Amino acid sequence: MGEKNQNLESGRQNSFDGEIEAVDFNAREKALVWKQDLRIIPLCAAIYLLCYLDRSNIGNAKILNQDTGDDLLTETNMTSYQFTIALMVFLIAYALFEVPSNYFLKKLKPSKWIAFLMLSWGASTMGLGGAHNYAQVTGIRFLLGVTEAGLFPGLVYYLTFWYRNSERSMRVALILASATLAGAFGGAIAYGVGHMNKVHGLSAWRWLFIIEGAPSCASAFLVWFFLPDYPETASWLSIEEKELAAQRLQDEGSKGAASAMSWQDAKEVLTDWRLYAHYAVSLFSFSEFNGPPNQTMSLYEKVYFGISTPFSSLSLFTPAITSGLGYSNLRAQLMTVPPWAVAYVVTTAAAWSADHFNSRGLHSAIFSFIGAMGFLASAVLPADAYLHRYGCLIVATSGAFACIPPLLGWLSSNIRSTAGTGLAIALNISVGAPGQIVGVWIYKSSEAKQGYPTGHWTNAALLLFVCTGCLLLRVYYGWRNRREMVGERFAY
């Protein structure tokens, strides 16, 4: 009897000790993640803010001081059609160079490669301030696309070296949401720079490119020295913290010590038929499931196409849309700020909720539906219902951007190999290039007085398709998880 009591007491003690160890591990893990966050996330968000500012400022330059004939199109003798071509060329370069860029990010280390990209796109942006004709604007925009192509897929890939699956959506959201801040800052900066027209003989749109390109060049040197590459090499982590970081990411993260992608790695990724299906909604899976291509592939490609089109069109044409809502001259620049500011709050809240409830597909479906309703209302409202359509622009912008971070978190949650992650993420965003190219054509200058109905109808329809696709894939993943109760499970 005494021996039995002793064994029972020993079992209780072991259980108690195990609980203490679990609590201690959780506390150390939270402290490590917070330490990483302070070092990584603000810097990455600032980098992407500068990138997005330099990418989208051409939309502000198009209408800046248009009333006095000192705008980009007038001084370079460009037509609206040529302006659209210049926007499209950027996206073509962007699509072509995303995959090579992610290869070099792992080959050369993230800090070095991202710093090089920043210096390059900053110089290209400043160069636009010296453009005098259509050919020069188009050529420089192509270079800008080449240099900016690798940043966003590179940052998503970079986070897989530091964070677990359940932790990435929120971090991706904070970085992506800086694009909405760039939209807000861009409008405010353009409003201020508009008052510099003809200072030192330069038009305000030239000053806009110079002023917004310079910080990227200067910041490149800070990134070179201060962006940490991998937990294994971080001097600000103790030996115990490095071991904990490696332990956390043993089964669901990329490894800094892993070799760069080989041809065999690329072949394994590219020959998986599900790659193309999941790219449609920013998904990917590496489970041991083999099957022939089927008709769902084209459906899924159209879904990712649907996300890219609103993203692209809002980035470039928000100043033009607001100028068609009864706001003119510099006031139109200032009124681009509220839609982007609200979108920042909604995007971060949506990503937090997606991570907290571990339900990324459903969140993407909900917010793509909200964005679709904003565009749909804008399309059906009378052209002179300026206040109502401005409110719809805020709703549409918030929904269209908020559905993206959960999708990218969903993507990285189902990737298992370090080399494959870089290729898959870059290809995922490249597949959206056709959608982004469509985005530069749907807001026609000839429809400004009608309220750009073609653009709003197109974005509404595509976001509804995104919503449907997300729901279908979420149901599919749930079915697969129920069927395969053992082994690797899908995140959804």
Residue, then its C-alpha position, 0 to 999 in steps of 0.5 A: m500500500g505504501e509503495k502504491n502511494q509512493n508511486l502515485e505521489s511520484g507520478r503527481q510530482n513528475s506531472f507537476d514538474g512537467e507543467i512547470e517546464a511547459v510554463d517556463f518554455n512558453a515564457r522563454e518562447k514569448a520573450l524570444v518572439w518579442k525580441q525578434d519582433l522588435r528587431i525585424i518587423p518595424l525594419c521590414a515594414a519601413i522597407y516595404l513602405l519605402c518600396y511601395l511609396d516609390r512604386s505608386n507615386i507615379g499615380n500622384a505625379k500624373i495629376l499633380n498640378q494638372d490644372t497649371g499644365d505642370d503635370l507628368l503627362t503634359e511635360t513629357n508629352m505622354t498620352s493616357y495610353q502611353f502612361t498605361i503602357a509605362l505602368m504595364v512595363f513595370l509589372i512585366a519586369y516585376a513578374l519576370f524577376e521575382v523568382p531570380s531575386n528570391y534565389f539571390l536572397k538566400k544565396l547572398k544573405p537577406s541583408k545584403w540582397i535587400a540593401f542592394l535592391m533598395l539602393s537600386w530602386g531608390a536611384s531609379t525613382m530619383g531618375l524618373g525626376g529627370a525623365h523628359n519623354y515617354a521612352q525615358v519614363t517607360g525605360i526607368r519604370f522597367l528598371l524600377g520593376v526589376t529592382e522592386a520585384g524581389l522585395f515582397p516575396g523576399l520578405v515573406y520568405y525571410l519571415t519563414f526563417w524566424y517565425r512559425n506558421s501560426e505567427r506569420s500572418m500577423r507579421v506579413a500583415l504588418i509589413l503589407a499594411s505599410a503599403t496602405l500607410a505608403g498610400a496615406f503618406g504618399g497623398a500627404i507628401a504629394y499635397g505638400v510637394g505640390h506647393m514646390n512647383k517650379v522651385h529651382g526650375l523643377s516641376a512638383w512632380r519631379w521633386l516628388f520622385i526625387i524626394e521619395g527616392a532619396p530615403s530608399c538610397a540612404s536607408a539601404f546602408l542601414v539595412w546592410f548593417f542592421l537587418p539580421d539574416y538568420p537566428e543562427t547568426a544573430s549576434w544579439l541572441s544568446i546561445e540558449e535563444k539560438e537553440l530555442a529558435a532552432q527548436r521552434l522551427q524544426d518542423e515548420g520553418s526555413k533554415g538559414a544553414a540550408s543550401a540555396m535552391s538547386w535544380q533538383d529543388a526547383k524540379e520538385v516544386l515545379t512538377d507538383w500539379r497542386l502548385y498551380a492550383h494553390y497559387a490561385v489563392s496564395l496556397f501551397s501544399f507539399s503533402e504526399f499526394n499525387g494526382p493528374p492536373n485537372q480542370t480546377m487549375s484554371l479556376y484557381e489561377k483566375v482566383y489569384f488573378g482576382i486578388s491582384t487586379p484590385f491591388s494593382s488598380l487601387s495602388l495606381f489610380t486612387p488619386a485619379i479616382t478621388s479627383g473624380l469625386g468632386y475633389s480637384n487640384l491638391r485637395a484630391q491628393l489629400m483626400t487619398v489619405p483616409p482610405w489608406a489609413v482605414a485600410y491599415v487598421v482593418t488589414t492588421a485587425a484581420a490578420w490578427s484575427a486570422d492567426h488568433f482563430n487559425s482560420r485564414g481561408l475564412h478570413s480571406a473570404i470574408f474580407s474579399f466579399i467586403g471589398a467586392m461590396g465596396f466596389l459594387a456599390s461604387a459601380v451602381l451609385p450615380a456618378d455625382a453621389y460623391l460622398h457615398r462613393y467616397g465611403c465605398l472607396i474606403v470600404a473597397t480599399s480596406g476589404a481588398f487589402a485585408c484579404i491578402p495577408p491571411l492568404l500569404g500566411w496560408l501559403s507559408s503554413n503548408i510549405r515544408s522545404t527551405a529551398g521550395t519556400g523561396l521558389a513557391i512564394a516568388l512564383n505565387i506572386s509572379v502568377g498574379a502579374p497578369g491580374q496586376i497588368v489588367g489592373v492598369w487598364i480598367y480605370k479608363s480616363s475616358e470614364a472619369k465623368q461616369g465614375y470609372p464603372t468598368g474598373h469598379w465592376t471588374n474589381a467587384a466581380l473578381l473579388l467575389f470570385v476570390c471569395t468563392g474560391c477561398l471557401l471552396l478550398r477551405v472545404y476541400y482542406g477540411w475534407r482532406n483532413r477528415r479523410e486523413m486523420v493521421g499524418e500531416r494535416f493541412a492548414y486552412 
